[in-house]
């Protein structure tokens, strides 16, 4: 990735439980366990596995029904 280029998610795949395999625009592939992130506030909705599996990609990151989203830099650091 070039200096000043924005980081974003280019692909997301369900792995198991609350884990997604995320591919970033720098070519890195990282596994992110979302269960620890689903402990407070609106993020507790992610504990519903059917809801969790309903993720989509927005232009930058993973999104759940325009309700829950995480900055790609944050997800990159969590993996």
C-alpha positions in Angstrom: 0.0 0.0 0.0 1.3 3.4 -0.8 1.7 6.1 1.8 -1.5 8.1 2.2 -3.7 5.3 0.6 -6.8 4.5 2.5 -7.3 1.0 3.9 -10.5 -0.9 3.1 -12.0 -4.4 3.0 -12.3 -5.9 -0.5 -13.7 -9.3 0.5 -15.4 -10.9 3.5 -16.2 -14.5 4.0 -17.9 -16.3 6.9 -15.6 -18.9 8.5 -17.4 -20.2 11.6 -19.0 -19.0 14.8 -18.4 -15.2 14.9 -15.3 -15.2 12.7 -14.9 -13.6 9.3 -12.0 -13.8 6.9 -11.3 -10.3 5.7 -9.2 -9.4 2.7 -7.8 -5.9 2.7 -6.7 -3.8 -0.3 -3.1 -4.2 0.8 -3.4 -7.9 0.0 -3.4 -9.0 3.7 -6.0 -11.7 4.7 -7.0 -11.6 8.3 -9.3 -13.6 10.5 -11.4 -11.4 12.8 -13.4 -12.8 15.8 -16.3 -10.4 16.3 -17.7 -12.1 19.5 -15.5 -9.9 21.8 -16.8 -6.8 19.8 -20.4 -7.9 20.4 -20.5 -7.3 24.1 -22.0 -3.8 24.4 -24.6 -1.5 23.0 -26.0 -2.1 19.5 -23.2 -4.5 18.8 -24.9 -7.1 21.0 -27.1 -7.7 17.9 -24.2 -9.6 16.4 -24.6 -12.4 19.0 -27.6 -13.5 16.9 -25.8 -15.8 14.5 -28.3 -15.3 11.7 -27.9 -11.6 12.0 -24.1 -11.9 12.1 -24.1 -14.0 8.9 -26.2 -11.3 7.1 -23.2 -9.0 6.7 -22.5 -7.1 3.5 -19.6 -5.1 2.2 -20.1 -1.4 1.9 -17.5 0.7 0.0 -15.0 0.5 2.9 -15.8 -2.3 5.3 -18.2 -4.9 6.6 -21.7 -3.7 7.4 -24.8 -5.1 9.1 -28.0 -3.6 7.7 -26.6 0.0 7.9 -26.8 -0.4 11.7 -23.4 -1.8 12.7 -20.0 -1.2 11.0 -16.4 -1.0 12.0 -13.6 1.1 10.5 -11.3 -1.1 8.4 -8.3 0.1 10.3 -9.9 -1.1 13.5 -10.6 -4.5 12.1 -7.1 -4.7 10.6 -5.7 -4.1 14.1 -8.1 -6.6 15.8 -6.9 -9.5 13.7 
